[in-house]
Amino acid sequence: MLRRFRGGAPGGRRAALLAAAATFSLFLIAALVAVWSVLYAPGPAAREGDATVVTLPSGAGVNAIAAQLRAAGVIRSTDMFKAAVALTGAERRLRAGEYEVPSRTSLSGVVRLLVDGRVVRHFVTLPEGWSSAQAVDILMAEPILTGEVAEVPEEGTLWPETYEITRGESRESVLRRMQLAHERNLARLWAQRGPNSIVSSPEEAVILASIVEKETGVASERPRVAAVFTNRLRIGMRLESDPTIVYGITQGRPLGRGIRRSELDQRTDWNTYQIDGLPPTPIANPGEAAIAAVLNPPRTDELFFVADGTGGHVFARTFDEHLTNVARWREIERRKAGLPPGAPPPAVPGTVPGVPNADPDAAPPPVNIPPGAKVITVPQQAPAP
């Protein structure tokens, strides 16, 4: 009897151990399923659209981040988020910034998004040659920026560049960054000023560079245009630049039409057909290439340029050469308009030509300057005695 009892005991223990192991396995599987469902199951749907935007401030701890994500509807439970962060060892690797969390992102996906730092980046660009008023327009059109602009910055004090901005940043702070960039870069360029430059101060450099910037959109031409203006200033010849007329009318806004004879003849502080030397302020915010061209113009004897029909310009040393180039440009205008050779070029009533008339004794024909035709003229030469 005793031997039978002792012989059966090991089998019972094995059965008990197997039963316990099976139970533990079931609990482990259930736990793993629960963990999987918490970490990898689809998260909440976005309240609006296909994603939720949430901004995490710098220095925020796990508790604050969890609360913000919960409030935004990105996660269901702050405790589960903190557990997931602890489980993955991500407590010190969560990064601040603006995140765009796709709808139904899992808890694991949210943690991975924050650890990887896949933040949304926003940029705003101030193009070269745009006015300060237009710069304010650009910033006012950015919905992620805040606040009003109390006063339009002085013309020529903003640096054309692409700037990264953050949601909630004030428009005034972005303008201040543009101004600081201008001050820093202008000081750097001024230190590289060459002996052929006509300007005597950084402020004059910006004024002349703004005119160069508005006269040509071809980067390779800026040095030659700067040289033309330098040569004119050196001999006391008026600049006679069309964009200065426009600025006197619109203060940095597009004119949207041709220049009228009355506007060419009207004296403003900026109309270089009517004033000697430089205008009192820039007419735009010039970029680095235009400023560098003014500070280091090539040595030339060119005094004139006119559109060449391809988006660029043709340059001339003498008035007679310039008149020949003007005649070619007018012929290009005729061909574009489908007119026969020798016919009057197309005109818009009330506008004036931006080029000198080939016949000094004749009244200037009303030629409309098409977009891109930047022209310098000089006063008509008096007939020889």
Secondary structure, DSSP 4 states (H G I P E B T S, - for coil): -HHHHHHHHHHHHHHHHHHHHHHHHHHHHHHHHHHHHHHTS--PPPSSTTEEEEEEPTT--HHHHHHHHHHHTS-S-HHHHHHHHHHHT-TTT---EEEEEETT--HHHHHHHHHHT----EEEE--TT--HHHHHHHHHT-TT-BS--SSPPPTT-S--SEEEE-TT-BHHHHHHHHHHHHHHHHHHHHTT--TT----SHHHHHHHHHHHHHH---GGGHHHHHHHHHHHHHHT----BHHHHHHHHHSSS---SPPBHHHHHS--SS-TTTSSS--SS-SS---HHHHHHHHS-------EEEE-SSSSEEEESSHHHHHHHHHHHHHHHHHHTTPPTTSPPP--TTB--SS--SSTTSPPP-PPPPTT---B--PPPPPP-
